[in-house]
Amino acid sequence: MPEVQEHIITALVQNEAGTLNRLVSLFRRRGFSLASLNAGRLRAGRPLSLHHGAQADQNELNQCLRQLEKLIDVVEVEDLGRNESVRRELCLVRVDRPADNGARSSRS
């Protein structure tokens, strides 16, 4: 049985209406497992940079890369190895503090 690993795939795509939908639909139709998806503009007027995490074996990964390269909106596709990518996690925490009763301490 082939070994399933997590891969980070980066793609430069044209910033057109429906591009993201076509990419996600490709993953859905082919049954690829998406662990994460991140999109951001590099510079104004430039292609979007998409980064997505996928869990796949080597054959599934190769098929995924080939399918992405066939899409007309895709400029470039690359699989980033574990040593070529930086992984970070972000946690947003909301802390409520008790209401201030208006009393202030004075120092003499």
C-alpha angles and dihedrals in degrees: 000000000000117000115252114218135174113255132189110218120192124196134181108215136177113260096239131140110274097015095118091045091053091050094049091045089054090055092046095049093048094045095238115163113240113201096176142353128203128175130184141160114248096201135340111286092013129111121276119256113226123191120185135172117224132181109219145131120248095269093050090046093052091048091049092051092048092049092050092050089055093060112100094222093056116097100177137358128196137171110224113211122224090262093049098055136065117221122201136169126213127205124190114202128187116205121191116202125201116269115267110248092210096251114129126192116237124212119213 
